[in-house]
Amino acid sequence: MFEMIRRSLGIAPTHSAEPQEALNQLDVAAPLKSGQGGIAGADGKHSFICREAVLDRGERIGGYLFSLNRRLPSRMLEKSVLVQRVQDDAILSNLALLGVMSLLAQRHAFIYLSPASLKNPLLEKFAGMNMVVMISPHALIATDLAEMRKNLQRLRDMGIKYGWTLNQSHPDINEILFEADFIEVESAAFDGNQLKEMYREFRAISKHPKLIASGMQTSDEFKLCYHCGFDHFMGPFISSREGWHPAKSEINRLRVIQVLNMIRSGAEFDAIADSLRTESVLTFKLLRYINSPGIGLQQKIGGIPQALLVLGRDRFYRWLSLLLFDSNHPDYHEHVLNEQVLARARFLEMLAGQGRVPAEADHLFMTGLFSLLDVMMDQSLTDVLKQVSLPESVASTLKGEPGPMRDALLLVIAVESGTTVEMATAAAQCSLDARVVTGTMTEALAWAQQASAVGE
């Protein structure tokens, strides 16, 4: 995982590997430690946007569902066409302003739209991007089928995918359902046999949609849908820690913490190097990192003391702290957690100096990075903080002591799992607006995605 943070260490790359180019592009739009969070200079009304991760069969994040209210699905709005259009206009205009699709690269951005919005001119801004428009099949009952097909073909012509979201069987309209790119199935509305039969039915046709199982509460439900053959997965189970135990790591995390403490206490590099000599994996990763093309050194580094001198104390501390999240054979918990912690760190760092957020970019980055270490190590936060020496402002924030840094941490937590009202409340506490928060969230997600890709 050590290579994932090459850009965050402030070391300019000298090669043109594709993942690195992606990181470079991100840092042009969202420079490290930038004083400007979010999207500057965009016109229009900005709203707080909720997101929900969508897993693929590799148990990695394959995309996000974006909405204006996590607890108000578009299907709840079917009674009012006017309300539907207002909601649809708001989500489309905000996603267009933020450039979400371009930042998320190959991942999909799912949104719910009503049939009345399939001709919305804002959709043209997403032509050729990984937008997926999800529609309720209930709309087909009150909609002219020929007109619906025409609107769906228009989406296809623009390079926009579409899908249907099902909470019951619709055998009478299977023909048009089968033409979609995705079918979302609300798992709670069907039993296990029905899910298996639905999978067999959809796979029986030559060009079948990808199946999304949504609304899953537990890992057991996820396993059932996974074994049924579904392609993507959504629901609270993704962030639930129930019954989860961290995967083992080839990294000696205790030794990493000891070295971090030595760095914080000002230990000499020779002493730090001595403590690493017996750690073959750590030594290998450090030397491989320092000699990587991105560092751009003219001569190869062969020893730990020399490597530490080249990196410097602060950069080495930051690189080493990321190894705490290294794991063998990670499942979806680790994949999601790693990206979550990177996105937290980047989000907080980018907000440094804005509103009431302190201008301590490095401390904010560390706050985000260590905010989930108790989960990753399966220990109480109290026990974790006893083992690692952190700056006082970071430690006090993680302990829950009130102050501007704690407010910033609560904001990033609200952005991850709160409603738009909760986000707005947390943002107001930090004197930040929706433009800054939502824009920074999007860029932090994109940066975390690319950073993880580089690390792997």
C-alpha positions as CSV (number, residue, x, y, z in Angstrom):
1,M,0.0,0.0,0.0
2,F,3.0,2.3,0.4
3,E,3.1,3.5,-3.2
4,M,-0.5,4.8,-3.0
5,I,0.6,8.0,-1.3
6,R,3.4,9.1,-3.6
7,R,1.7,12.3,-4.5
8,S,0.6,13.0,-0.9
9,L,4.3,12.9,0.1
10,G,4.9,15.9,-2.1
11,I,7.4,14.1,-4.4
12,A,7.0,15.0,-8.0
13,P,6.9,12.1,-10.5
14,T,9.2,11.9,-13.4
15,H,7.6,9.0,-15.3
16,S,4.3,8.7,-17.1
17,A,2.6,5.6,-15.7
18,E,-1.1,5.8,-16.2
19,P,-2.1,5.7,-12.5
20,Q,0.4,8.4,-11.8
21,E,-1.0,10.6,-14.6
22,A,-4.4,10.2,-13.0
23,L,-3.0,11.4,-9.7
24,N,-1.3,14.3,-11.4
25,Q,-4.6,15.4,-13.0
26,L,-6.3,15.2,-9.7
27,D,-3.7,17.3,-8.0
28,V,-4.1,20.0,-10.7
29,A,-7.8,20.2,-9.8
30,A,-7.3,19.6,-6.1
31,P,-3.6,20.4,-5.2
32,L,-2.3,18.9,-2.0
33,K,-2.8,21.1,1.0
34,S,-4.7,23.5,-1.2
35,G,-6.4,26.4,0.5
36,Q,-9.3,26.1,-1.9
37,G,-11.7,23.2,-1.3
38,G,-14.5,22.3,-3.5
39,I,-15.2,23.7,-7.0
40,A,-14.4,27.4,-7.3
41,G,-16.2,29.7,-9.6
42,A,-19.1,27.4,-10.5
43,D,-22.4,29.0,-11.2
44,G,-25.7,27.7,-9.9
45,K,-27.2,26.4,-6.7
46,H,-25.1,23.9,-4.7
47,S,-26.7,21.3,-2.5
48,F,-25.3,18.8,0.0
49,I,-25.2,15.4,-1.8
50,C,-25.5,12.0,-0.1
51,R,-23.5,9.0,-1.5
52,E,-23.8,5.3,-1.0
53,A,-21.0,2.9,-2.1
54,V,-21.8,0.2,-4.7
55,L,-19.6,-2.9,-4.5
56,D,-18.6,-5.1,-7.5
57,R,-18.0,-8.8,-7.5
58,G,-14.3,-8.2,-6.7
59,E,-15.6,-6.7,-3.4
60,R,-14.3,-3.3,-4.3
61,I,-16.1,-0.1,-4.8
62,G,-17.4,-0.1,-8.3
63,G,-19.4,3.1,-8.1
64,Y,-21.6,5.4,-6.0
65,L,-25.3,6.1,-5.8
66,F,-25.7,9.9,-5.4
67,S,-28.9,11.4,-4.0
68,L,-30.1,14.6,-2.3
69,N,-31.4,12.7,0.7
70,R,-30.2,9.4,1.8
71,R,-33.5,8.6,3.5
72,L,-35.8,9.7,0.8
73,P,-35.5,7.4,-2.3
74,S,-37.0,8.7,-5.5
75,R,-39.7,6.0,-5.4
76,M,-41.2,7.9,-2.4
77,L,-41.7,10.9,-4.7
78,E,-43.8,9.2,-7.3
79,K,-47.0,10.9,-6.3
80,S,-45.8,14.4,-7.4
81,V,-44.4,14.9,-10.9
82,L,-43.4,18.5,-9.9
83,V,-41.5,17.3,-6.9
84,Q,-39.8,14.7,-9.0
85,R,-38.6,17.2,-11.5
86,V,-37.3,19.6,-8.9
87,Q,-35.4,16.8,-7.2
88,D,-34.0,15.5,-10.6
89,D,-33.0,19.0,-11.7
90,A,-31.1,19.6,-8.4
91,I,-29.2,16.3,-8.5
92,L,-28.3,16.7,-12.2
93,S,-27.2,20.3,-11.9
94,N,-25.1,19.6,-8.8
95,L,-23.3,16.6,-10.4
96,A,-22.7,18.6,-13.5
97,L,-21.1,21.4,-11.5
98,L,-18.9,19.1,-9.6
99,G,-17.7,17.0,-12.6
100,V,-18.4,13.9,-10.6
101,M,-18.2,11.5,-13.6
102,S,-14.9,12.7,-14.8
103,L,-13.4,12.5,-11.3
104,L,-14.7,9.0,-10.7
105,A,-12.9,7.7,-13.8
106,Q,-14.1,4.1,-14.5
107,R,-16.5,3.9,-11.6
108,H,-20.2,4.3,-12.2
109,A,-22.3,7.2,-10.8
110,F,-25.9,5.9,-10.2
111,I,-28.8,8.3,-9.8
112,Y,-32.6,7.8,-9.6
113,L,-34.6,9.8,-12.2
114,S,-38.2,10.0,-13.0
115,P,-39.4,9.3,-16.5
116,A,-40.4,13.0,-16.8
117,S,-36.7,13.9,-16.6
118,L,-35.4,11.6,-19.3
119,K,-35.5,14.6,-21.7
120,N,-33.8,17.0,-19.3
121,P,-31.2,18.9,-21.3
122,L,-28.7,18.7,-18.3
123,L,-28.2,15.0,-19.2
124,E,-26.2,16.1,-22.3
125,K,-23.5,17.2,-19.9
126,F,-22.9,13.5,-19.0
127,A,-22.7,12.2,-22.5
128,G,-20.1,9.5,-22.8
129,M,-19.5,9.3,-19.1
130,N,-20.2,6.5,-16.6
131,M,-23.6,7.9,-15.6
132,V,-26.3,5.2,-14.9
133,V,-29.9,6.5,-14.7
134,M,-32.1,4.2,-12.6
135,I,-35.9,4.3,-13.2
136,S,-38.8,2.6,-11.4
137,P,-40.8,0.3,-13.7
138,H,-44.0,1.6,-12.1
139,A,-43.5,4.5,-14.5
140,L,-44.2,2.2,-17.5
141,I,-47.8,1.7,-16.4
142,A,-48.7,5.3,-16.8
143,T,-46.2,6.1,-19.7
144,D,-46.6,5.5,-23.4
145,L,-44.2,2.6,-24.1
146,A,-43.2,3.9,-27.5
147,E,-42.3,7.3,-25.9
148,M,-40.3,5.6,-23.2
149,R,-38.3,3.6,-25.7
150,K,-37.5,6.7,-27.6
151,N,-36.3,8.5,-24.4
152,L,-34.2,5.5,-23.4
153,Q,-32.6,5.3,-26.9
154,R,-31.8,8.9,-26.5
155,L,-29.8,8.1,-23.4
156,R,-28.0,5.3,-25.2
157,D,-27.1,7.6,-28.1
158,M,-25.5,10.0,-25.5
159,G,-23.5,7.1,-24.1
160,I,-25.5,7.1,-20.8
161,K,-26.5,3.8,-19.3
162,Y,-29.9,3.1,-17.7
163,G,-31.5,0.5,-15.5
164,W,-34.7,-0.4,-13.6
165,T,-35.2,-0.8,-9.9
166,L,-37.5,-3.7,-8.9
167,N,-39.3,-4.4,-5.6
168,Q,-41.6,-7.0,-7.3
169,S,-41.7,-9.1,-10.4
170,H,-42.9,-7.6,-13.6
171,P,-43.2,-10.6,-16.1
172,D,-45.6,-8.6,-18.4
173,I,-42.8,-6.1,-19.2
174,N,-39.8,-8.3,-19.1
175,E,-39.0,-7.6,-22.7
176,I,-38.2,-3.9,-22.0
177,L,-36.6,-4.7,-18.7
178,F,-34.1,-7.1,-20.3
179,E,-33.0,-4.3,-22.7
180,A,-31.5,-2.3,-19.8
181,D,-27.9,-2.1,-18.7
182,F,-28.7,-2.7,-15.0
183,I,-31.5,-4.2,-12.9
184,E,-31.6,-3.2,-9.3
185,V,-33.4,-5.8,-7.1
186,E,-34.4,-4.9,-3.6
187,S,-33.3,-8.0,-1.8
188,A,-35.7,-7.6,1.1
189,A,-38.7,-7.9,-1.3
190,F,-37.7,-11.4,-2.4
191,D,-36.7,-14.7,-0.7
192,G,-33.6,-16.7,-1.5
193,N,-35.3,-19.0,-4.0
194,Q,-36.9,-16.0,-5.8
195,L,-33.5,-14.3,-6.1
196,K,-31.9,-17.4,-7.5
197,E,-34.7,-17.9,-10.0
198,M,-34.5,-14.2,-11.0
199,Y,-30.8,-14.6,-11.7
200,R,-31.4,-17.7,-13.8
201,E,-34.1,-15.9,-15.7
202,F,-32.0,-12.9,-16.5
203,R,-29.0,-14.9,-17.4
204,A,-31.0,-17.0,-19.9
205,I,-31.0,-14.2,-22.4
206,S,-28.0,-13.5,-24.6
207,K,-27.5,-9.9,-23.7
208,H,-28.5,-9.6,-20.1
209,P,-28.4,-6.6,-17.7
210,K,-26.0,-6.5,-14.8
211,L,-27.8,-7.3,-11.6
212,I,-27.6,-5.1,-8.5
213,A,-28.7,-6.4,-5.1
214,S,-29.7,-3.5,-2.9
215,G,-30.9,-2.8,0.6
216,M,-28.9,-5.6,2.2
217,Q,-28.5,-5.2,5.9
218,T,-26.1,-8.0,6.8
219,S,-23.1,-9.8,5.4
220,D,-25.2,-13.0,5.3
221,E,-27.6,-11.3,2.9
222,F,-24.6,-10.1,0.8
223,K,-23.1,-13.7,0.7
224,L,-26.5,-15.1,-0.4
225,C,-26.8,-12.5,-3.3
226,Y,-23.1,-13.0,-4.1
227,H,-23.6,-16.8,-4.5
228,C,-26.8,-16.2,-6.5
229,G,-24.5,-14.5,-9.1
230,F,-25.4,-10.8,-8.7
231,D,-22.9,-8.3,-10.1
232,H,-23.2,-5.3,-7.8
233,F,-24.2,-4.9,-4.1
234,M,-25.6,-2.0,-2.0
235,G,-26.8,-1.6,1.5
236,P,-25.9,-0.9,5.1
237,F,-23.9,-4.1,5.3
238,I,-21.0,-2.4,3.5
239,S,-20.2,-0.1,6.4
240,S,-21.4,-2.4,9.2
241,R,-18.6,-3.8,11.4
242,E,-20.8,-6.6,12.9
243,G,-18.9,-9.8,13.2
244,W,-15.9,-8.4,11.3
245,H,-12.3,-9.1,12.3
246,P,-9.4,-7.3,10.5
247,A,-7.5,-9.3,8.0
248,K,-4.0,-10.2,9.0
249,S,-1.2,-8.1,7.6
250,E,2.3,-9.0,6.6
251,I,3.3,-5.8,8.3
252,N,4.2,-5.9,12.0
253,R,1.8,-3.2,13.1
254,L,3.2,-3.0,16.6
255,R,6.7,-2.3,15.2
256,V,5.2,0.3,12.9
257,I,3.7,2.1,15.9
258,Q,7.0,1.8,17.9
259,V,8.8,3.5,15.0
260,L,6.2,6.2,14.6
261,N,6.7,6.9,18.3
262,M,10.5,7.1,17.8
263,I,10.0,9.6,15.0
264,R,7.7,11.7,17.1
265,S,10.1,11.7,20.0
266,G,13.0,13.0,17.8
267,A,15.0,9.8,17.8
268,E,18.1,9.7,15.6
269,F,17.9,8.1,12.2
270,D,20.5,5.5,13.2
271,A,18.4,4.4,16.1
272,I,15.3,4.2,13.8
273,A,17.2,2.3,11.3
274,D,18.4,-0.2,13.9
275,S,14.8,-0.8,15.0
276,L,13.9,-1.7,11.3
277,R,16.8,-4.0,10.6
278,T,15.0,-7.1,11.8
279,E,11.8,-6.2,9.9
280,S,12.4,-7.6,6.5
281,V,9.0,-6.7,5.0
282,L,9.2,-3.1,6.2
283,T,12.8,-2.8,5.0
284,F,11.8,-4.2,1.6
285,K,8.8,-1.9,1.2
286,L,10.9,1.2,2.3
287,L,13.7,0.5,-0.2
288,R,11.3,-0.4,-3.0
289,Y,9.5,2.9,-2.4
290,I,12.6,5.1,-2.2
291,N,13.9,3.6,-5.4
292,S,10.7,3.8,-7.3
293,P,10.6,5.9,-10.6
294,G,8.3,8.4,-8.9
295,I,11.0,9.5,-6.5
296,G,13.3,10.3,-9.4
297,L,16.7,9.6,-7.7
298,Q,19.8,9.3,-9.9
299,Q,21.5,6.7,-7.7
300,K,19.9,3.6,-6.1
301,I,19.5,3.7,-2.3
302,G,20.6,0.5,-0.7
303,G,20.5,1.3,3.0
304,I,17.8,2.3,5.5
305,P,19.7,5.3,7.1
306,Q,20.2,6.8,3.6
307,A,16.6,6.2,2.7
308,L,15.5,8.0,5.8
309,L,17.7,11.0,5.1
310,V,16.3,11.3,1.6
311,L,12.6,11.1,2.7
312,G,13.0,13.3,5.8
313,R,11.3,12.8,9.1
314,D,7.9,14.2,8.2
315,R,7.5,12.4,4.9
316,F,8.7,9.1,6.4
317,Y,6.2,9.4,9.3
318,R,3.4,9.9,6.8
319,W,4.4,7.1,4.6
320,L,4.9,4.7,7.5
321,S,1.6,5.5,9.1
322,L,-0.2,4.3,6.0
323,L,1.3,0.8,6.4
324,L,-1.0,0.4,9.4
325,F,-3.7,-0.2,6.9
326,D,-1.9,-2.9,4.9
327,S,-3.5,-6.3,4.9
328,N,-3.3,-9.7,3.3
329,H,-6.3,-11.1,1.3
330,P,-8.5,-8.1,2.1
331,D,-12.3,-8.5,1.7
332,Y,-14.8,-5.7,1.1
333,H,-14.4,-4.4,4.6
334,E,-10.7,-3.7,4.1
335,H,-11.2,-2.3,0.6
336,V,-14.0,0.1,1.8
337,L,-12.2,1.0,5.0
338,N,-8.9,1.8,3.3
339,E,-10.6,4.1,0.8
340,Q,-12.7,5.6,3.5
341,V,-9.7,6.5,5.7
342,L,-7.8,8.0,2.7
343,A,-10.8,10.0,1.7
344,R,-11.2,11.3,5.3
345,A,-7.6,12.3,5.4
346,R,-7.6,14.0,2.1
347,F,-11.0,15.7,2.8
348,L,-9.8,17.2,6.1
349,E,-6.4,18.2,4.6
350,M,-8.1,20.1,1.7
351,L,-10.3,22.0,4.2
352,A,-7.3,23.4,6.1
353,G,-7.6,27.1,6.7
354,Q,-11.2,27.4,5.4
355,G,-14.1,28.6,7.5
356,R,-13.4,27.7,11.1
357,V,-11.2,24.7,10.1
358,P,-7.6,25.2,11.5
359,A,-4.8,25.7,9.0
360,E,-2.9,22.7,10.2
361,A,-3.1,20.6,7.0
362,D,-0.7,17.8,8.2
363,H,-2.5,17.4,11.6
364,L,-5.9,17.3,9.8
365,F,-4.6,14.6,7.4
366,M,-3.3,12.6,10.4
367,T,-6.7,13.0,12.2
368,G,-8.5,11.5,9.2
369,L,-6.0,8.8,8.8
370,F,-6.0,7.7,12.5
371,S,-9.8,8.2,13.0
372,L,-10.5,4.6,12.0
373,L,-7.4,2.9,13.3
374,D,-9.3,1.4,16.3
375,V,-11.6,-0.3,13.8
376,M,-8.7,-1.5,11.6
377,M,-6.8,-2.9,14.6
378,D,-9.9,-4.2,16.4
379,Q,-9.0,-2.4,19.6
380,S,-10.5,0.4,21.6
381,L,-9.5,3.9,20.7
382,T,-8.1,4.3,24.2
383,D,-5.8,1.3,23.7
384,V,-4.7,2.5,20.3
385,L,-3.8,6.0,21.6
386,K,-1.8,4.5,24.4
387,Q,0.4,2.8,21.8
388,V,1.0,5.6,19.4
389,S,2.4,9.1,20.0
390,L,0.3,11.7,18.1
391,P,0.4,15.5,18.1
392,E,-1.7,16.8,21.0
393,S,-4.3,18.4,18.7
394,V,-4.8,15.1,16.8
395,A,-5.0,13.0,20.0
396,S,-7.5,15.3,21.7
397,T,-9.6,15.4,18.6
398,L,-9.8,11.6,18.3
399,K,-10.7,11.5,22.0
400,G,-13.7,13.6,21.3
401,E,-12.6,16.8,23.0
402,P,-14.5,19.8,21.5
403,G,-12.9,22.3,19.2
404,P,-12.6,23.3,15.5
405,M,-10.6,20.1,14.6
406,R,-13.3,17.9,16.2
407,D,-16.0,19.9,14.3
408,A,-14.1,19.1,11.1
409,L,-13.9,15.4,11.9
410,L,-17.7,15.3,12.7
411,L,-18.3,17.0,9.3
412,V,-16.4,14.3,7.4
413,I,-18.4,11.6,9.3
414,A,-21.6,13.4,8.4
415,V,-20.6,13.5,4.8
416,E,-20.0,9.7,4.8
417,S,-23.2,8.6,6.5
418,G,-25.5,11.5,7.4
419,T,-28.5,13.1,5.8
420,T,-28.3,16.4,4.0
421,V,-29.7,18.0,7.1
422,E,-27.0,16.5,9.2
423,M,-24.3,17.6,6.7
424,A,-25.7,21.1,6.6
425,T,-25.6,21.3,10.4
426,A,-22.0,20.0,10.7
427,A,-20.9,22.3,7.8
428,A,-22.5,25.4,9.5
429,Q,-20.5,24.5,12.7
430,C,-17.3,24.8,10.5
431,S,-18.6,27.9,8.7
432,L,-18.5,26.1,5.3
433,D,-21.1,26.0,2.6
434,A,-22.4,23.2,0.4
435,R,-20.2,24.2,-2.6
436,V,-17.0,23.7,-0.6
437,V,-18.2,20.6,1.3
438,T,-19.7,18.7,-1.7
439,G,-16.9,19.6,-4.0
440,T,-14.2,18.6,-1.6
441,M,-16.0,15.4,-0.9
442,T,-16.0,14.5,-4.6
443,E,-12.4,15.3,-5.1
444,A,-11.3,13.4,-1.9
445,L,-13.2,10.4,-3.2
446,A,-11.5,10.6,-6.5
447,W,-8.1,11.1,-4.9
448,A,-8.6,8.1,-2.6
449,Q,-9.6,5.9,-5.5
450,Q,-6.5,6.8,-7.5
451,A,-4.3,6.6,-4.5
452,S,-5.5,3.1,-3.8
453,A,-5.1,2.1,-7.4
454,V,-1.4,3.3,-7.4
455,G,-0.8,1.4,-4.1
456,E,-2.2,-1.9,-5.5
